Amino acid sequence: MREHGLCGEYERGPAEVLALGQVYRAREAVLGLCEELSARLEEDAPNAVFELWQGPHWSADGHYHAYVPKFGHFEAGCDAEGVPRVGVNDLIQRLSNDPGAPLGDWMASEGADVLGVAVLAVVGEYRAQHSFGS
């Protein structure tokens, strides 16, 4: 936490320990920090559910990562609020791999992974149950 200057949402200095359900922020961070932190969290806390993102930089999307032990890792571009977005070009390419397959079949298999359906459902449920504003 200290190494990357991550502070709790209402703290002034770097956090000393990681607390469950807490939001951490870094005012400024090097590009790619999100990937490094995601890999370290998965390795050091493999049973933890987490989401993290790095905001957009100039015209480039931000980068979103979420992890749920049972379902694995989901990664996508994102906006400044960490809302994931999947690129249309990527969707077209993946859907074109099997143009005869019904969309429902694709969504029940590869599409669910591409769109992070299971991971985002767990993260969204946790966020709703532990809303940071209440």
PyMOL CGO cylinders between C-alpha atoms (Angstrom):
from pymol import cmd
from pymol.cgo import CYLINDER

trace = [
    CYLINDER, 0.00, 0.00, 0.00, 2.77, 2.37, 0.98, 0.3, 1, 1, 1, 1, 1, 1,
    CYLINDER, 2.77, 2.37, 0.98, 4.90, 1.44, -2.04, 0.3, 1, 1, 1, 1, 1, 1,
    CYLINDER, 4.90, 1.44, -2.04, 2.29, 2.84, -4.42, 0.3, 1, 1, 1, 1, 1, 1,
    CYLINDER, 2.29, 2.84, -4.42, 0.89, 5.63, -2.24, 0.3, 1, 1, 1, 1, 1, 1,
    CYLINDER, 0.89, 5.63, -2.24, -2.56, 4.07, -1.88, 0.3, 1, 1, 1, 1, 1, 1,
    CYLINDER, -2.56, 4.07, -1.88, -4.68, 5.88, 0.68, 0.3, 1, 1, 1, 1, 1, 1,
    CYLINDER, -4.68, 5.88, 0.68, -8.02, 4.97, 2.18, 0.3, 1, 1, 1, 1, 1, 1,
    CYLINDER, -8.02, 4.97, 2.18, -10.82, 7.06, 0.77, 0.3, 1, 1, 1, 1, 1, 1,
    CYLINDER, -10.82, 7.06, 0.77, -10.78, 9.49, 3.72, 0.3, 1, 1, 1, 1, 1, 1,
    CYLINDER, -10.78, 9.49, 3.72, -7.13, 9.15, 4.80, 0.3, 1, 1, 1, 1, 1, 1,
    CYLINDER, -7.13, 9.15, 4.80, -4.36, 11.60, 4.06, 0.3, 1, 1, 1, 1, 1, 1,
    CYLINDER, -4.36, 11.60, 4.06, -1.34, 9.30, 4.07, 0.3, 1, 1, 1, 1, 1, 1,
    CYLINDER, -1.34, 9.30, 4.07, -0.71, 5.85, 2.60, 0.3, 1, 1, 1, 1, 1, 1,
    CYLINDER, -0.71, 5.85, 2.60, -2.61, 3.00, 4.23, 0.3, 1, 1, 1, 1, 1, 1,
    CYLINDER, -2.61, 3.00, 4.23, -0.58, 0.60, 6.34, 0.3, 1, 1, 1, 1, 1, 1,
    CYLINDER, -0.58, 0.60, 6.34, -2.87, -2.42, 6.01, 0.3, 1, 1, 1, 1, 1, 1,
    CYLINDER, -2.87, -2.42, 6.01, -5.57, -3.59, 3.64, 0.3, 1, 1, 1, 1, 1, 1,
    CYLINDER, -5.57, -3.59, 3.64, -9.08, -3.56, 5.13, 0.3, 1, 1, 1, 1, 1, 1,
    CYLINDER, -9.08, -3.56, 5.13, -11.97, -5.48, 3.57, 0.3, 1, 1, 1, 1, 1, 1,
    CYLINDER, -11.97, -5.48, 3.57, -14.64, -3.35, 1.96, 0.3, 1, 1, 1, 1, 1, 1,
    CYLINDER, -14.64, -3.35, 1.96, -12.46, -0.23, 1.96, 0.3, 1, 1, 1, 1, 1, 1,
    CYLINDER, -12.46, -0.23, 1.96, -11.95, 1.96, -1.09, 0.3, 1, 1, 1, 1, 1, 1,
    CYLINDER, -11.95, 1.96, -1.09, -8.33, 2.94, -1.80, 0.3, 1, 1, 1, 1, 1, 1,
    CYLINDER, -8.33, 2.94, -1.80, -7.11, 5.64, -4.13, 0.3, 1, 1, 1, 1, 1, 1,
    CYLINDER, -7.11, 5.64, -4.13, -3.87, 7.00, -5.49, 0.3, 1, 1, 1, 1, 1, 1,
    CYLINDER, -3.87, 7.00, -5.49, -3.96, 10.58, -6.71, 0.3, 1, 1, 1, 1, 1, 1,
    CYLINDER, -3.96, 10.58, -6.71, -1.36, 9.86, -9.35, 0.3, 1, 1, 1, 1, 1, 1,
    CYLINDER, -1.36, 9.86, -9.35, -0.10, 6.47, -10.49, 0.3, 1, 1, 1, 1, 1, 1,
    CYLINDER, -0.10, 6.47, -10.49, 2.14, 5.19, -13.22, 0.3, 1, 1, 1, 1, 1, 1,
    CYLINDER, 2.14, 5.19, -13.22, 0.40, 3.61, -16.20, 0.3, 1, 1, 1, 1, 1, 1,
    CYLINDER, 0.40, 3.61, -16.20, 0.21, -0.14, -15.74, 0.3, 1, 1, 1, 1, 1, 1,
    CYLINDER, 0.21, -0.14, -15.74, -0.07, -0.03, -11.95, 0.3, 1, 1, 1, 1, 1, 1,
    CYLINDER, -0.07, -0.03, -11.95, -3.54, -1.54, -12.19, 0.3, 1, 1, 1, 1, 1, 1,
    CYLINDER, -3.54, -1.54, -12.19, -2.16, -4.68, -13.86, 0.3, 1, 1, 1, 1, 1, 1,
    CYLINDER, -2.16, -4.68, -13.86, 0.60, -5.01, -11.28, 0.3, 1, 1, 1, 1, 1, 1,
    CYLINDER, 0.60, -5.01, -11.28, -1.76, -4.61, -8.32, 0.3, 1, 1, 1, 1, 1, 1,
    CYLINDER, -1.76, -4.61, -8.32, -4.27, -7.04, -9.80, 0.3, 1, 1, 1, 1, 1, 1,
    CYLINDER, -4.27, -7.04, -9.80, -1.61, -9.73, -10.28, 0.3, 1, 1, 1, 1, 1, 1,
    CYLINDER, -1.61, -9.73, -10.28, -0.27, -9.20, -6.74, 0.3, 1, 1, 1, 1, 1, 1,
    CYLINDER, -0.27, -9.20, -6.74, -3.74, -9.35, -5.18, 0.3, 1, 1, 1, 1, 1, 1,
    CYLINDER, -3.74, -9.35, -5.18, -4.60, -12.56, -7.02, 0.3, 1, 1, 1, 1, 1, 1,
    CYLINDER, -4.60, -12.56, -7.02, -1.31, -14.10, -5.89, 0.3, 1, 1, 1, 1, 1, 1,
    CYLINDER, -1.31, -14.10, -5.89, -1.25, -12.82, -2.29, 0.3, 1, 1, 1, 1, 1, 1,
    CYLINDER, -1.25, -12.82, -2.29, -5.00, -13.01, -1.55, 0.3, 1, 1, 1, 1, 1, 1,
    CYLINDER, -5.00, -13.01, -1.55, -6.41, -15.71, -3.85, 0.3, 1, 1, 1, 1, 1, 1,
    CYLINDER, -6.41, -15.71, -3.85, -9.68, -15.95, -1.89, 0.3, 1, 1, 1, 1, 1, 1,
    CYLINDER, -9.68, -15.95, -1.89, -10.43, -12.23, -2.02, 0.3, 1, 1, 1, 1, 1, 1,
    CYLINDER, -10.43, -12.23, -2.02, -13.01, -10.65, -4.33, 0.3, 1, 1, 1, 1, 1, 1,
    CYLINDER, -13.01, -10.65, -4.33, -11.78, -7.34, -5.68, 0.3, 1, 1, 1, 1, 1, 1,
    CYLINDER, -11.78, -7.34, -5.68, -12.19, -4.75, -8.38, 0.3, 1, 1, 1, 1, 1, 1,
    CYLINDER, -12.19, -4.75, -8.38, -9.78, -2.03, -9.31, 0.3, 1, 1, 1, 1, 1, 1,
    CYLINDER, -9.78, -2.03, -9.31, -9.26, 0.35, -12.15, 0.3, 1, 1, 1, 1, 1, 1,
    CYLINDER, -9.26, 0.35, -12.15, -6.97, 2.99, -13.45, 0.3, 1, 1, 1, 1, 1, 1,
    CYLINDER, -6.97, 2.99, -13.45, -8.71, 5.98, -15.01, 0.3, 1, 1, 1, 1, 1, 1,
    CYLINDER, -8.71, 5.98, -15.01, -8.37, 6.99, -18.64, 0.3, 1, 1, 1, 1, 1, 1,
    CYLINDER, -8.37, 6.99, -18.64, -5.27, 8.82, -19.78, 0.3, 1, 1, 1, 1, 1, 1,
    CYLINDER, -5.27, 8.82, -19.78, -5.73, 11.38, -22.53, 0.3, 1, 1, 1, 1, 1, 1,
    CYLINDER, -5.73, 11.38, -22.53, -7.69, 9.62, -25.28, 0.3, 1, 1, 1, 1, 1, 1,
    CYLINDER, -7.69, 9.62, -25.28, -6.96, 6.07, -24.08, 0.3, 1, 1, 1, 1, 1, 1,
    CYLINDER, -6.96, 6.07, -24.08, -9.51, 4.10, -22.07, 0.3, 1, 1, 1, 1, 1, 1,
    CYLINDER, -9.51, 4.10, -22.07, -8.83, 3.34, -18.46, 0.3, 1, 1, 1, 1, 1, 1,
    CYLINDER, -8.83, 3.34, -18.46, -8.18, -0.23, -17.42, 0.3, 1, 1, 1, 1, 1, 1,
    CYLINDER, -8.18, -0.23, -17.42, -10.55, -2.28, -15.24, 0.3, 1, 1, 1, 1, 1, 1,
    CYLINDER, -10.55, -2.28, -15.24, -9.78, -5.54, -13.39, 0.3, 1, 1, 1, 1, 1, 1,
    CYLINDER, -9.78, -5.54, -13.39, -12.08, -7.64, -11.24, 0.3, 1, 1, 1, 1, 1, 1,
    CYLINDER, -12.08, -7.64, -11.24, -11.49, -11.01, -9.64, 0.3, 1, 1, 1, 1, 1, 1,
    CYLINDER, -11.49, -11.01, -9.64, -13.83, -13.55, -8.06, 0.3, 1, 1, 1, 1, 1, 1,
    CYLINDER, -13.83, -13.55, -8.06, -12.16, -16.80, -6.95, 0.3, 1, 1, 1, 1, 1, 1,
    CYLINDER, -12.16, -16.80, -6.95, -14.93, -19.07, -8.26, 0.3, 1, 1, 1, 1, 1, 1,
    CYLINDER, -14.93, -19.07, -8.26, -15.15, -17.36, -11.68, 0.3, 1, 1, 1, 1, 1, 1,
    CYLINDER, -15.15, -17.36, -11.68, -11.68, -15.95, -12.28, 0.3, 1, 1, 1, 1, 1, 1,
    CYLINDER, -11.68, -15.95, -12.28, -10.42, -12.68, -13.66, 0.3, 1, 1, 1, 1, 1, 1,
    CYLINDER, -10.42, -12.68, -13.66, -12.21, -10.14, -15.87, 0.3, 1, 1, 1, 1, 1, 1,
    CYLINDER, -12.21, -10.14, -15.87, -10.41, -7.28, -17.55, 0.3, 1, 1, 1, 1, 1, 1,
    CYLINDER, -10.41, -7.28, -17.55, -11.67, -4.53, -19.87, 0.3, 1, 1, 1, 1, 1, 1,
    CYLINDER, -11.67, -4.53, -19.87, -11.29, -0.90, -20.78, 0.3, 1, 1, 1, 1, 1, 1,
    CYLINDER, -11.29, -0.90, -20.78, -13.23, 1.51, -18.54, 0.3, 1, 1, 1, 1, 1, 1,
    CYLINDER, -13.23, 1.51, -18.54, -14.30, 5.09, -18.00, 0.3, 1, 1, 1, 1, 1, 1,
    CYLINDER, -14.30, 5.09, -18.00, -13.14, 7.41, -15.20, 0.3, 1, 1, 1, 1, 1, 1,
    CYLINDER, -13.14, 7.41, -15.20, -15.65, 5.88, -12.75, 0.3, 1, 1, 1, 1, 1, 1,
    CYLINDER, -15.65, 5.88, -12.75, -14.39, 2.36, -13.40, 0.3, 1, 1, 1, 1, 1, 1,
    CYLINDER, -14.39, 2.36, -13.40, -17.39, 1.31, -15.50, 0.3, 1, 1, 1, 1, 1, 1,
    CYLINDER, -17.39, 1.31, -15.50, -16.09, -1.47, -17.77, 0.3, 1, 1, 1, 1, 1, 1,
    CYLINDER, -16.09, -1.47, -17.77, -16.57, -1.28, -21.52, 0.3, 1, 1, 1, 1, 1, 1,
    CYLINDER, -16.57, -1.28, -21.52, -15.99, -3.99, -24.06, 0.3, 1, 1, 1, 1, 1, 1,
    CYLINDER, -15.99, -3.99, -24.06, -14.92, -2.79, -27.49, 0.3, 1, 1, 1, 1, 1, 1,
    CYLINDER, -14.92, -2.79, -27.49, -17.28, -3.28, -30.42, 0.3, 1, 1, 1, 1, 1, 1,
    CYLINDER, -17.28, -3.28, -30.42, -14.40, -4.45, -32.64, 0.3, 1, 1, 1, 1, 1, 1,
    CYLINDER, -14.40, -4.45, -32.64, -13.55, -7.20, -30.15, 0.3, 1, 1, 1, 1, 1, 1,
    CYLINDER, -13.55, -7.20, -30.15, -17.19, -8.30, -30.00, 0.3, 1, 1, 1, 1, 1, 1,
    CYLINDER, -17.19, -8.30, -30.00, -17.50, -8.36, -33.78, 0.3, 1, 1, 1, 1, 1, 1,
    CYLINDER, -17.50, -8.36, -33.78, -14.33, -10.42, -34.11, 0.3, 1, 1, 1, 1, 1, 1,
    CYLINDER, -14.33, -10.42, -34.11, -15.43, -12.95, -31.50, 0.3, 1, 1, 1, 1, 1, 1,
    CYLINDER, -15.43, -12.95, -31.50, -18.97, -13.23, -32.88, 0.3, 1, 1, 1, 1, 1, 1,
    CYLINDER, -18.97, -13.23, -32.88, -17.56, -13.68, -36.39, 0.3, 1, 1, 1, 1, 1, 1,
    CYLINDER, -17.56, -13.68, -36.39, -15.61, -16.77, -35.29, 0.3, 1, 1, 1, 1, 1, 1,
    CYLINDER, -15.61, -16.77, -35.29, -18.86, -18.79, -35.48, 0.3, 1, 1, 1, 1, 1, 1,
    CYLINDER, -18.86, -18.79, -35.48, -21.40, -16.72, -37.48, 0.3, 1, 1, 1, 1, 1, 1,
    CYLINDER, -21.40, -16.72, -37.48, -24.00, -19.52, -37.49, 0.3, 1, 1, 1, 1, 1, 1,
    CYLINDER, -24.00, -19.52, -37.49, -24.18, -19.87, -33.71, 0.3, 1, 1, 1, 1, 1, 1,
    CYLINDER, -24.18, -19.87, -33.71, -27.29, -18.38, -32.07, 0.3, 1, 1, 1, 1, 1, 1,
    CYLINDER, -27.29, -18.38, -32.07, -26.52, -15.39, -29.86, 0.3, 1, 1, 1, 1, 1, 1,
    CYLINDER, -26.52, -15.39, -29.86, -28.08, -17.11, -26.84, 0.3, 1, 1, 1, 1, 1, 1,
    CYLINDER, -28.08, -17.11, -26.84, -25.67, -20.03, -27.18, 0.3, 1, 1, 1, 1, 1, 1,
    CYLINDER, -25.67, -20.03, -27.18, -22.71, -17.64, -27.44, 0.3, 1, 1, 1, 1, 1, 1,
    CYLINDER, -22.71, -17.64, -27.44, -23.88, -15.73, -24.35, 0.3, 1, 1, 1, 1, 1, 1,
    CYLINDER, -23.88, -15.73, -24.35, -24.22, -19.00, -22.42, 0.3, 1, 1, 1, 1, 1, 1,
    CYLINDER, -24.22, -19.00, -22.42, -20.58, -19.86, -23.10, 0.3, 1, 1, 1, 1, 1, 1,
    CYLINDER, -20.58, -19.86, -23.10, -17.80, -17.65, -24.51, 0.3, 1, 1, 1, 1, 1, 1,
    CYLINDER, -17.80, -17.65, -24.51, -19.89, -14.47, -24.42, 0.3, 1, 1, 1, 1, 1, 1,
    CYLINDER, -19.89, -14.47, -24.42, -20.38, -14.68, -20.68, 0.3, 1, 1, 1, 1, 1, 1,
    CYLINDER, -20.38, -14.68, -20.68, -16.59, -14.73, -20.23, 0.3, 1, 1, 1, 1, 1, 1,
    CYLINDER, -16.59, -14.73, -20.23, -15.95, -11.97, -22.78, 0.3, 1, 1, 1, 1, 1, 1,
    CYLINDER, -15.95, -11.97, -22.78, -18.46, -9.71, -21.06, 0.3, 1, 1, 1, 1, 1, 1,
    CYLINDER, -18.46, -9.71, -21.06, -17.50, -10.74, -17.51, 0.3, 1, 1, 1, 1, 1, 1,
    CYLINDER, -17.50, -10.74, -17.51, -21.09, -11.62, -16.65, 0.3, 1, 1, 1, 1, 1, 1,
    CYLINDER, -21.09, -11.62, -16.65, -20.43, -13.81, -13.58, 0.3, 1, 1, 1, 1, 1, 1,
    CYLINDER, -20.43, -13.81, -13.58, -17.57, -11.72, -12.17, 0.3, 1, 1, 1, 1, 1, 1,
    CYLINDER, -17.57, -11.72, -12.17, -19.43, -8.42, -12.58, 0.3, 1, 1, 1, 1, 1, 1,
    CYLINDER, -19.43, -8.42, -12.58, -22.58, -9.90, -11.01, 0.3, 1, 1, 1, 1, 1, 1,
    CYLINDER, -22.58, -9.90, -11.01, -20.68, -10.89, -7.85, 0.3, 1, 1, 1, 1, 1, 1,
    CYLINDER, -20.68, -10.89, -7.85, -18.86, -7.56, -7.64, 0.3, 1, 1, 1, 1, 1, 1,
    CYLINDER, -18.86, -7.56, -7.64, -22.12, -5.65, -8.22, 0.3, 1, 1, 1, 1, 1, 1,
    CYLINDER, -22.12, -5.65, -8.22, -23.93, -7.66, -5.55, 0.3, 1, 1, 1, 1, 1, 1,
    CYLINDER, -23.93, -7.66, -5.55, -21.16, -7.00, -3.03, 0.3, 1, 1, 1, 1, 1, 1,
    CYLINDER, -21.16, -7.00, -3.03, -21.17, -3.30, -3.88, 0.3, 1, 1, 1, 1, 1, 1,
    CYLINDER, -21.17, -3.30, -3.88, -24.96, -3.14, -3.40, 0.3, 1, 1, 1, 1, 1, 1,
    CYLINDER, -24.96, -3.14, -3.40, -24.81, -4.92, -0.04, 0.3, 1, 1, 1, 1, 1, 1,
    CYLINDER, -24.81, -4.92, -0.04, -21.94, -2.79, 1.25, 0.3, 1, 1, 1, 1, 1, 1,
    CYLINDER, -21.94, -2.79, 1.25, -22.74, 0.52, -0.37, 0.3, 1, 1, 1, 1, 1, 1,
    CYLINDER, -22.74, 0.52, -0.37, -20.06, 2.97, 0.57, 0.3, 1, 1, 1, 1, 1, 1,
    CYLINDER, -20.06, 2.97, 0.57, -22.58, 5.78, 1.02, 0.3, 1, 1, 1, 1, 1, 1,
    CYLINDER, -22.58, 5.78, 1.02, -24.54, 4.09, 3.81, 0.3, 1, 1, 1, 1, 1, 1,
]
cmd.load_cgo(trace, "trace")
